[in-house]
Amino acid sequence: MKILEEKFKNAHTLPREERLKLHQDLTRLKPDFLEGIGPRWWWWRRCKIKVLVVVDGLNFGFGGFGLSEFLTAFNELEAQHHVNYELTLADRGPGLPPLNNPVAVDAKNNFKFDAPGIDLNNFDQIWLFGIQGSSQPTPDSNIPNQESITSSEISAIENYMNSGGGLFATGDHGVLGNVMCGNIPRVKDMRYWNDFPNSSNDENEVSMGGKKRNDTNQPPPGQVSSNAFNHQSDNIPQKIAVRTFGNNASPHPLLSVNTNVRQSGIIDIMPDHPHEGECKAESSFTVNGVSVSSQIIATSFVIGGNTAGFKDPTDPHCFPSIAVWDGWLANAGRIVVDSTWHHFVNINVNGLTNTDWDAICHYFMNIAKWMSRRRYWWCWRRRLIFELLHDSQIIEASLDNPKIPFEEIGISEIRSIGALAKQELANRIGESGAKAFLFELIEEVNPKFANFINPWNPISSVIEKGKKRKSELKSDKRLKDNWIDFDSVFLTTIGTAFLELRDDKIIGSIENITEKSLHRIDKLFVKGIEKGFELSIQNLEQKYNRSMKLIL
């Protein structure tokens, strides 16, 4: 910070590129020496999110099978958002995780999920990196095998998930990860935690050496296949196929990033490895009377002829590599499952270029944001809404007179405010992240409308009194075309909510705003959404009736 402060004092002497970089760093880090100069809300109390990260053979150090680089994603999250992350690092074995990162506040060895004094519901999210297999040695580690987690531990995890806690789980090829993750409800059915059933080694995609193994290693330039194991550590990541949703071909928020990081706005790479695990086909899970389907959001590819130096040449194929389950729709926790922890450990990420690492780090951050508990949802979002209102000029850029009364503002101007808010959010958290952020705001008021326009909505059915609702649409495909631009309704609703904040004497005024009054944003924004939705529907109805009179 001393170097940063010295640069700030002499900013006028720096070349322009360095001055711009300095401004970005000051805005991101908000150092203490700016207090009294920068906006006072920079130093308001931060949201606190508690995270549990559990390993059973990996570690948190700087070695090849360490997770030290992955942990820096939480430092970056703290810099980009008004959140403090407190990580408890846990090892199910005797090793004591080193506290070599300021976000790590506690370390536990011989960890049990149901141990006395451990209440999983105190955590917002849990990350599981499993290496231990159920019956055979672990080729990637010299850690001795451990027993599978007990039924009591599984019950504690299930209770945590059903009460809204987010869960991430991964292993590697074959049975690696099965000990810790292979019997957890829903997680066990979203990924293969054992070898492919009824298949020989040659046909087993999660094997370590068969020709059908999930070898994603990429060859060096000029070669058609990868013939070295350590290609997993070079600067050439694998290309993944990212599933898109809706008419605008939006990636899932986990794989969305702003275009400064990835020009396409899509995280379409992952670190590679000679034998990954695999996610299972989509399944539906019913919790709290709501049946929600899991979703495959990414697919990885295997090049024909890969040998990793000593294995059977691979047959070309593809496999699902990232799966999610949106438990929020069932008032439960969200779940993310990845094909391998080799997407996360140092040996696979350290060789990436800075540009590619930035994209992968955003994948880690997106997981952490997406699977947070809903009860913390407003905590960091209200601060972002406040910054959009006062820092992004979304109202000033849309109105000739920013203080004009609401009744005198045309609906096109209101819609423009909503569109600018969405654009500004996309610059920060990616296009899909921005859409999800705004859909979830509307969901607080009108869940039917939010779910209707949400392209990632995976609900397969809603169960009421033992019966499934029947779709109101007939089977005739001609009735399923989208004739109405619901984006206009969506953006007008959001624009009205920001005008509701503008018109509040406290929230709308930088001079009068206090940290305590920030909590009023929730009620005001919801009120604005209600008003904007009603206004949009009235306008839509008027236009429809007028059009029908002209046509009929």
VMD Tcl script that draws the C-alpha trace (Angstrom):
set ca {
  {0.00 0.00 0.00}
  {2.95 2.36 0.58}
  {3.92 2.06 -3.08}
  {0.32 2.74 -4.10}
  {0.15 5.80 -1.83}
  {3.40 7.15 -3.25}
  {2.07 6.75 -6.80}
  {-1.14 8.52 -5.78}
  {0.81 11.50 -4.41}
  {2.75 11.77 -7.67}
  {-0.03 10.74 -10.06}
  {0.40 13.90 -12.15}
  {3.95 12.83 -13.06}
  {2.97 9.33 -14.28}
  {2.47 8.42 -17.94}
  {-1.19 8.25 -18.93}
  {-1.37 4.44 -19.00}
  {0.06 4.24 -15.48}
  {-2.39 6.90 -14.26}
  {-5.33 4.93 -15.64}
  {-4.01 1.73 -14.05}
  {-3.56 3.59 -10.75}
  {-7.16 4.83 -10.88}
  {-8.39 1.28 -11.46}
  {-6.34 -0.03 -8.53}
  {-7.55 2.72 -6.19}
  {-11.18 2.08 -7.12}
  {-10.75 -1.68 -6.69}
  {-8.69 -1.73 -3.48}
  {-10.08 1.40 -1.77}
  {-6.97 1.89 0.43}
  {-7.27 3.60 3.82}
  {-5.18 6.60 2.80}
  {-8.03 7.67 0.49}
  {-10.48 7.99 3.38}
  {-11.74 11.54 3.44}
  {-11.01 11.89 -0.29}
  {-12.97 9.04 -1.85}
  {-16.72 8.45 -1.38}
  {-17.40 7.64 2.27}
  {-19.53 4.59 1.42}
  {-16.36 2.83 0.25}
  {-15.56 2.18 3.91}
  {-18.97 1.05 5.12}
  {-19.16 -2.37 6.72}
  {-18.88 -5.24 4.28}
  {-21.07 -8.29 3.96}
  {-19.48 -11.36 5.55}
  {-19.65 -14.75 3.84}
  {-18.30 -17.85 5.57}
  {-16.83 -20.57 3.38}
  {-15.74 -24.11 4.22}
  {-13.21 -25.77 1.89}
  {-12.57 -29.48 2.57}
  {-9.86 -31.72 1.10}
  {-8.97 -35.35 1.72}
  {-5.64 -35.67 -0.06}
  {-5.04 -32.37 -1.78}
  {-3.67 -29.42 0.21}
  {-3.77 -25.63 0.36}
  {-0.08 -25.00 -0.27}
  {1.97 -23.79 -3.23}
  {2.95 -27.22 -4.57}
  {1.56 -28.87 -7.67}
  {-1.42 -30.42 -5.90}
  {-2.06 -27.33 -3.80}
  {-5.03 -24.97 -4.07}
  {-3.21 -21.74 -3.24}
  {-3.96 -20.16 -6.64}
  {-7.63 -21.12 -6.43}
  {-7.90 -19.43 -3.02}
  {-6.80 -16.11 -4.52}
  {-10.19 -15.97 -6.25}
  {-11.69 -15.00 -2.89}
  {-9.14 -12.18 -2.50}
  {-10.18 -10.93 -5.93}
  {-13.85 -11.18 -4.99}
  {-13.20 -9.03 -1.93}
  {-11.50 -6.43 -4.13}
  {-14.32 -6.35 -6.69}
  {-17.36 -6.58 -4.41}
  {-18.35 -5.25 -1.00}
  {-17.86 -8.64 0.66}
  {-15.49 -10.14 3.22}
  {-14.87 -13.84 2.76}
  {-13.84 -15.89 5.80}
  {-12.51 -19.31 4.82}
  {-12.20 -22.32 7.06}
  {-9.73 -24.74 5.47}
  {-10.31 -28.34 6.52}
  {-8.42 -31.58 5.92}
  {-10.13 -34.91 6.60}
  {-6.70 -36.37 7.26}
  {-3.98 -35.48 9.79}
  {-2.45 -32.71 7.69}
  {-2.96 -29.16 8.99}
  {-3.81 -26.72 6.20}
  {-1.46 -23.71 6.25}
  {-3.07 -20.30 6.79}
  {-1.08 -18.57 4.05}
  {-3.87 -16.32 2.81}
  {-5.62 -13.53 4.76}
  {-9.07 -14.83 3.76}
  {-8.28 -18.09 5.63}
  {-9.34 -17.55 9.24}
  {-9.37 -21.12 10.58}
  {-7.84 -24.52 9.89}
  {-9.03 -27.94 10.99}
  {-7.53 -31.40 10.57}
  {-9.16 -34.83 10.94}
  {-12.31 -32.99 9.95}
  {-15.76 -34.56 10.29}
  {-18.91 -32.88 8.98}
  {-20.81 -33.85 12.15}
  {-18.05 -33.29 14.72}
  {-18.99 -31.64 18.05}
  {-18.90 -27.87 17.67}
  {-19.33 -28.05 13.87}
  {-22.59 -26.61 12.58}
  {-22.55 -26.60 8.79}
  {-25.42 -24.10 8.75}
  {-22.96 -21.49 10.00}
  {-21.39 -21.61 6.54}
  {-22.70 -19.94 3.41}
  {-21.00 -22.30 0.97}
  {-19.01 -25.53 1.08}
  {-16.37 -26.65 -1.44}
  {-15.40 -30.34 -1.59}
  {-12.22 -31.44 -3.38}
  {-12.19 -35.22 -3.14}
  {-9.27 -37.45 -4.05}
  {-9.85 -40.50 -1.87}
  {-11.33 -43.60 -3.58}
  {-13.43 -46.21 -1.85}
  {-11.25 -49.29 -2.27}
  {-8.17 -48.72 -4.41}
  {-5.04 -46.59 -3.96}
  {-5.02 -43.05 -5.29}
  {-2.48 -42.80 -8.14}
  {-2.13 -39.01 -7.89}
  {-1.37 -38.99 -4.16}
  {0.56 -40.91 -1.51}
  {-2.11 -40.14 1.10}
  {-3.46 -43.38 2.63}
  {-7.07 -44.30 1.96}
  {-9.73 -43.13 4.39}
  {-13.18 -44.38 5.24}
  {-16.23 -43.00 3.45}
  {-18.14 -40.29 5.25}
  {-20.73 -41.65 7.65}
  {-24.50 -41.56 7.30}
  {-24.54 -38.99 10.10}
  {-22.18 -36.75 8.13}
  {-24.29 -37.17 5.00}
  {-27.39 -36.15 6.98}
  {-25.59 -33.03 8.20}
  {-24.63 -32.10 4.64}
  {-28.12 -32.78 3.32}
  {-29.66 -30.64 6.05}
  {-27.22 -27.87 5.16}
  {-28.15 -28.10 1.45}
  {-31.89 -28.23 2.10}
  {-31.65 -25.15 4.31}
  {-30.14 -23.09 1.48}
  {-26.39 -23.74 1.68}
  {-24.46 -23.90 -1.59}
  {-22.26 -26.90 -2.39}
  {-19.44 -27.46 -4.87}
  {-18.04 -30.96 -5.39}
  {-15.40 -32.50 -7.60}
  {-13.07 -35.48 -7.83}
  {-10.98 -36.87 -10.67}
  {-10.91 -40.03 -12.80}
  {-12.33 -43.37 -11.70}
  {-13.23 -43.55 -8.01}
  {-11.25 -40.48 -6.97}
  {-13.53 -38.35 -4.82}
  {-15.99 -41.14 -4.10}
  {-15.09 -41.38 -0.39}
  {-16.18 -37.83 0.38}
  {-18.70 -37.04 -2.35}
  {-20.07 -40.27 -3.78}
  {-23.06 -40.65 -1.42}
  {-24.23 -37.04 -1.02}
  {-27.84 -36.57 -2.21}
  {-28.13 -35.05 -5.68}
  {-24.34 -34.70 -5.94}
  {-24.01 -38.49 -6.30}
  {-26.32 -38.41 -9.34}
  {-24.72 -35.43 -11.08}
  {-21.27 -36.98 -11.63}
  {-19.62 -40.39 -11.99}
  {-17.92 -41.13 -8.68}
  {-17.02 -44.67 -9.82}
  {-15.96 -46.34 -13.06}
  {-18.51 -46.55 -15.85}
  {-20.86 -49.44 -15.03}
  {-20.63 -52.60 -17.15}
  {-17.76 -51.37 -19.29}
  {-14.26 -52.63 -20.03}
  {-11.29 -50.40 -19.33}
  {-11.07 -49.53 -23.04}
  {-14.65 -48.24 -23.02}
  {-14.48 -46.58 -19.61}
  {-14.40 -42.81 -20.12}
  {-13.37 -42.11 -16.52}
  {-10.51 -44.63 -16.61}
  {-6.88 -43.64 -16.20}
  {-5.43 -45.38 -19.22}
  {-8.10 -46.71 -21.60}
  {-8.52 -45.41 -25.11}
  {-11.89 -43.88 -24.15}
  {-10.43 -41.97 -21.18}
  {-11.22 -38.25 -20.87}
  {-7.80 -36.96 -21.94}
  {-8.24 -33.25 -22.62}
  {-4.54 -32.41 -23.01}
  {-3.92 -30.09 -25.94}
  {-0.97 -30.64 -28.29}
  {1.74 -28.02 -28.84}
  {1.54 -25.94 -32.02}
  {2.23 -28.04 -35.10}
  {1.26 -31.37 -33.50}
  {-2.06 -33.14 -34.04}
  {-2.19 -34.90 -30.65}
  {-0.69 -34.64 -27.19}
  {2.11 -37.11 -26.46}
  {3.37 -35.78 -23.11}
  {1.75 -35.98 -19.68}
  {3.06 -32.54 -18.68}
  {1.13 -30.83 -21.46}
  {-1.38 -30.36 -18.65}
  {0.98 -27.75 -17.21}
  {1.75 -25.73 -20.33}
  {0.15 -22.50 -21.51}
  {-2.37 -24.15 -23.86}
  {-5.73 -24.80 -22.13}
  {-8.49 -26.98 -23.52}
  {-11.36 -25.40 -25.46}
  {-14.77 -26.31 -24.05}
  {-18.19 -26.08 -25.70}
  {-20.35 -23.78 -23.62}
  {-24.10 -24.37 -23.67}
  {-26.13 -21.25 -24.39}
  {-29.69 -20.47 -23.33}
  {-32.53 -18.34 -24.73}
  {-32.88 -16.41 -27.97}
  {-29.81 -14.32 -27.19}
  {-27.56 -17.38 -26.75}
  {-26.54 -16.53 -23.19}
  {-24.07 -18.78 -21.37}
  {-24.85 -19.86 -17.84}
  {-23.72 -17.17 -15.30}
  {-20.91 -19.52 -14.19}
  {-19.30 -19.17 -17.64}
  {-20.10 -15.52 -18.27}
  {-17.46 -12.81 -18.04}
  {-17.11 -9.20 -19.13}
  {-15.69 -8.65 -22.61}
  {-12.51 -7.06 -21.23}
  {-11.53 -10.51 -19.96}
  {-12.85 -12.58 -22.87}
  {-13.95 -10.83 -26.06}
  {-16.86 -13.22 -26.53}
  {-18.09 -12.69 -22.98}
  {-17.88 -16.47 -22.52}
  {-15.38 -18.51 -20.49}
  {-14.71 -21.15 -23.13}
  {-11.48 -22.66 -21.80}
  {-10.44 -24.88 -18.88}
  {-7.09 -26.25 -17.74}
  {-6.45 -29.64 -19.37}
  {-5.50 -33.05 -17.94}
  {-4.83 -36.60 -19.29}
  {-7.70 -38.30 -17.44}
  {-10.66 -36.32 -16.15}
  {-13.83 -37.50 -14.47}
  {-17.23 -36.86 -16.02}
  {-20.62 -35.38 -15.17}
  {-23.75 -37.47 -15.62}
  {-26.72 -36.76 -17.87}
  {-29.29 -34.31 -16.55}
  {-31.60 -35.57 -13.81}
  {-34.58 -34.10 -11.98}
  {-34.56 -33.82 -8.17}
  {-37.62 -32.96 -6.11}
  {-37.12 -30.89 -2.97}
  {-39.86 -29.08 -1.05}
  {-42.45 -30.12 -3.63}
  {-40.57 -28.59 -6.56}
  {-38.90 -30.73 -9.20}
  {-35.83 -29.03 -10.65}
  {-33.59 -30.55 -13.30}
  {-29.83 -30.43 -13.20}
  {-28.19 -28.80 -16.22}
  {-25.06 -29.58 -18.21}
  {-23.51 -26.20 -18.97}
  {-20.19 -27.25 -20.56}
  {-18.84 -30.09 -22.69}
  {-15.17 -31.06 -23.07}
  {-13.49 -32.78 -26.03}
  {-10.90 -35.52 -26.39}
  {-8.54 -35.41 -29.38}
  {-7.88 -38.69 -31.13}
  {-4.39 -40.13 -30.61}
  {-3.49 -38.54 -27.26}
  {-1.03 -40.79 -25.38}
  {0.22 -38.64 -22.46}
  {3.54 -40.32 -23.35}
  {2.69 -43.84 -22.21}
  {-1.08 -44.49 -22.37}
  {-3.24 -46.06 -25.09}
  {-3.97 -43.59 -27.93}
  {-7.37 -42.04 -27.32}
  {-10.48 -42.37 -29.42}
  {-11.98 -38.92 -30.10}
  {-15.15 -38.17 -28.15}
  {-16.79 -35.55 -25.93}
  {-18.19 -35.61 -22.40}
  {-20.14 -33.30 -20.03}
  {-17.69 -31.52 -17.75}
  {-19.66 -28.97 -15.66}
  {-23.14 -29.47 -14.20}
  {-25.32 -27.28 -11.97}
  {-28.53 -27.59 -10.00}
  {-30.44 -24.40 -9.15}
  {-31.77 -25.27 -5.72}
  {-33.01 -21.71 -5.18}
  {-36.08 -22.65 -7.20}
  {-36.90 -25.23 -4.54}
  {-35.88 -23.06 -1.54}
  {-32.72 -25.13 -1.21}
  {-29.04 -24.57 -1.88}
  {-27.45 -24.45 -5.31}
  {-25.01 -27.16 -6.44}
  {-22.05 -27.08 -8.84}
  {-20.22 -30.23 -9.92}
  {-17.03 -30.26 -12.01}
  {-15.41 -33.17 -13.85}
  {-12.05 -32.72 -12.10}
  {-10.15 -30.76 -9.50}
  {-7.38 -30.49 -12.10}
  {-9.29 -27.41 -13.27}
  {-8.35 -25.87 -9.89}
  {-4.97 -27.13 -8.63}
  {-1.66 -25.33 -9.13}
  {-0.05 -27.90 -11.42}
  {-2.71 -27.19 -14.05}
  {-3.25 -23.44 -13.67}
  {0.27 -22.11 -13.03}
  {1.30 -22.47 -16.67}
  {-1.60 -20.42 -18.04}
  {-1.01 -17.02 -19.56}
  {-2.22 -14.09 -17.48}
  {-5.11 -13.60 -19.90}
  {-6.28 -17.20 -19.66}
  {-5.77 -17.29 -15.89}
  {-7.98 -14.22 -15.57}
  {-10.80 -16.11 -17.33}
  {-10.36 -19.24 -15.17}
  {-10.22 -17.14 -11.99}
  {-13.54 -15.58 -12.99}
  {-14.99 -19.09 -13.31}
  {-13.99 -19.71 -9.69}
  {-15.46 -16.37 -8.62}
  {-18.67 -17.00 -10.54}
  {-19.16 -20.28 -8.69}
  {-18.71 -18.53 -5.34}
  {-21.22 -15.81 -6.25}
  {-23.79 -18.12 -7.83}
  {-24.01 -20.66 -5.01}
  {-24.17 -18.17 -2.14}
  {-27.05 -18.44 0.31}
  {-30.08 -16.43 -0.64}
  {-30.12 -14.73 2.77}
  {-26.93 -12.86 1.78}
  {-28.37 -11.95 -1.60}
  {-29.49 -8.45 -0.70}
  {-26.38 -7.77 1.37}
  {-23.95 -7.23 -1.48}
  {-26.54 -6.45 -4.16}
  {-27.96 -3.38 -2.43}
  {-24.47 -1.88 -2.43}
  {-24.05 -2.56 -6.15}
  {-27.47 -1.04 -6.85}
  {-26.45 2.06 -4.90}
  {-23.22 2.39 -6.91}
  {-25.13 2.02 -10.18}
  {-27.46 4.81 -9.10}
  {-24.75 7.27 -8.09}
  {-21.60 6.31 -10.01}
  {-22.81 5.09 -13.41}
  {-24.99 8.01 -14.57}
  {-27.67 5.64 -15.83}
  {-30.34 8.29 -15.19}
  {-28.37 11.33 -16.37}
  {-27.52 9.57 -19.63}
  {-31.21 8.84 -20.35}
  {-33.00 12.05 -19.38}
  {-32.56 15.62 -20.61}
  {-33.51 16.71 -17.10}
  {-32.39 14.12 -14.51}
  {-34.76 15.63 -11.92}
  {-37.89 15.61 -14.08}
  {-40.94 14.20 -12.20}
  {-41.64 10.53 -12.83}
  {-45.09 11.28 -14.29}
  {-43.48 13.31 -17.09}
  {-40.98 10.66 -18.18}
  {-41.79 8.66 -21.31}
  {-41.70 4.88 -21.18}
  {-38.88 4.76 -23.75}
  {-36.70 6.85 -21.41}
  {-37.55 4.59 -18.49}
  {-36.64 1.57 -20.59}
  {-33.35 3.25 -21.51}
  {-32.46 3.58 -17.82}
  {-33.05 -0.15 -17.38}
  {-30.98 -0.93 -20.48}
  {-28.07 1.20 -19.25}
  {-28.22 -0.45 -15.81}
  {-28.01 -3.86 -17.49}
  {-25.12 -2.71 -19.70}
  {-23.19 -1.29 -16.74}
  {-23.72 -4.51 -14.79}
  {-22.52 -6.53 -17.80}
  {-19.30 -4.50 -17.81}
  {-18.72 -5.65 -14.23}
  {-20.06 -9.19 -14.03}
  {-20.65 -10.29 -17.63}
  {-23.80 -10.29 -19.77}
  {-25.31 -13.41 -18.22}
  {-24.33 -12.32 -14.74}
  {-26.13 -9.02 -15.31}
  {-29.29 -10.74 -16.59}
  {-29.33 -13.16 -13.67}
  {-28.80 -10.28 -11.22}
  {-31.82 -8.40 -12.60}
  {-34.03 -11.48 -13.03}
  {-33.49 -12.30 -9.37}
  {-34.48 -8.76 -8.39}
  {-37.77 -9.12 -10.28}
  {-38.27 -12.58 -8.83}
  {-38.61 -10.97 -5.40}
  {-41.82 -9.31 -6.63}
  {-43.16 -11.42 -9.48}
  {-41.58 -14.91 -9.56}
  {-43.90 -16.08 -12.36}
  {-42.73 -13.34 -14.71}
  {-39.08 -13.71 -13.66}
  {-39.13 -17.46 -14.26}
  {-40.97 -17.00 -17.55}
  {-38.28 -14.74 -19.02}
  {-35.31 -16.42 -17.29}
  {-33.53 -18.48 -20.00}
  {-31.76 -20.65 -17.38}
  {-34.94 -21.71 -15.60}
  {-34.62 -25.52 -15.29}
  {-37.87 -26.31 -13.47}
  {-39.27 -29.49 -14.97}
  {-42.50 -29.55 -12.99}
  {-44.23 -28.22 -9.91}
  {-46.00 -30.78 -7.75}
  {-49.18 -29.70 -6.00}
  {-51.30 -32.15 -4.01}
  {-49.65 -35.07 -5.75}
  {-50.47 -33.85 -9.27}
  {-48.36 -32.14 -11.89}
  {-49.59 -28.92 -13.44}
  {-50.52 -29.27 -17.09}
  {-49.07 -26.80 -19.55}
  {-51.56 -24.26 -20.83}
  {-49.98 -24.42 -24.28}
  {-51.32 -26.89 -26.81}
  {-49.01 -29.11 -28.79}
  {-49.44 -26.95 -31.91}
  {-45.97 -25.48 -32.55}
  {-47.53 -22.40 -34.18}
  {-48.71 -21.26 -30.73}
  {-45.21 -21.30 -29.24}
  {-43.58 -18.45 -31.17}
  {-42.59 -15.45 -29.08}
  {-44.69 -12.56 -30.43}
  {-44.07 -10.20 -27.53}
  {-40.80 -8.47 -26.70}
  {-40.72 -9.14 -22.97}
  {-37.29 -7.48 -22.80}
  {-39.13 -4.15 -22.98}
  {-41.24 -5.10 -19.97}
  {-38.14 -6.34 -18.17}
  {-36.04 -3.20 -18.79}
  {-38.90 -0.79 -18.08}
  {-39.47 -2.52 -14.76}
  {-35.81 -2.14 -13.79}
  {-35.69 1.48 -14.98}
  {-38.71 2.38 -12.83}
  {-37.03 0.82 -9.78}
  {-33.98 3.06 -10.21}
  {-36.22 6.12 -10.55}
  {-37.91 5.09 -7.30}
  {-34.49 5.26 -5.64}
  {-33.75 8.61 -7.29}
  {-36.92 10.11 -5.86}
  {-36.16 9.06 -2.29}
  {-34.85 12.02 -0.27}
  {-32.15 9.96 1.44}
  {-31.11 7.24 -1.03}
  {-31.26 9.67 -3.93}
  {-28.95 12.13 -2.20}
  {-25.23 11.51 -1.78}
  {-25.05 14.19 0.91}
  {-27.70 12.63 3.15}
  {-26.92 8.96 2.64}
  {-25.81 6.92 5.66}
  {-24.81 3.30 6.05}
  {-27.98 2.61 8.03}
  {-30.20 4.07 5.32}
  {-28.61 1.78 2.74}
  {-30.90 -0.99 4.02}
  {-33.91 0.96 2.73}
  {-32.85 0.12 -0.82}
  {-34.53 -3.30 -0.53}
  {-38.01 -1.93 0.11}
  {-37.69 0.97 -2.31}
  {-36.38 -1.14 -5.17}
  {-39.11 -3.73 -4.72}
  {-41.70 -0.93 -4.68}
  {-40.25 0.43 -7.92}
  {-40.33 -3.00 -9.55}
  {-44.01 -3.36 -8.68}
  {-44.76 0.06 -10.15}
  {-42.67 -0.60 -13.27}
  {-44.25 -3.96 -13.94}
  {-47.77 -2.52 -13.69}
  {-46.81 0.38 -15.97}
  {-45.25 -1.99 -18.52}
  {-48.26 -4.28 -18.66}
  {-50.65 -1.33 -19.03}
  {-48.56 0.04 -21.90}
  {-48.35 -3.39 -23.51}
  {-52.11 -3.84 -23.26}
  {-52.78 -0.40 -24.76}
  {-50.46 -1.06 -27.69}
  {-52.02 -4.46 -28.29}
  {-55.59 -3.10 -28.27}
  {-54.63 -0.23 -30.56}
  {-52.90 -2.60 -32.97}
  {-55.87 -4.96 -33.05}
  {-58.23 -2.09 -33.91}
  {-56.03 -1.15 -36.85}
  {-55.70 -4.73 -38.07}
  {-59.22 -6.15 -37.54}
}
mol new
graphics top color blue
foreach p $ca { graphics top sphere $p radius 0.5 }
foreach p [lrange $ca 0 end-1] q [lrange $ca 1 end] { graphics top cylinder $p $q radius 0.2 }
display resetview
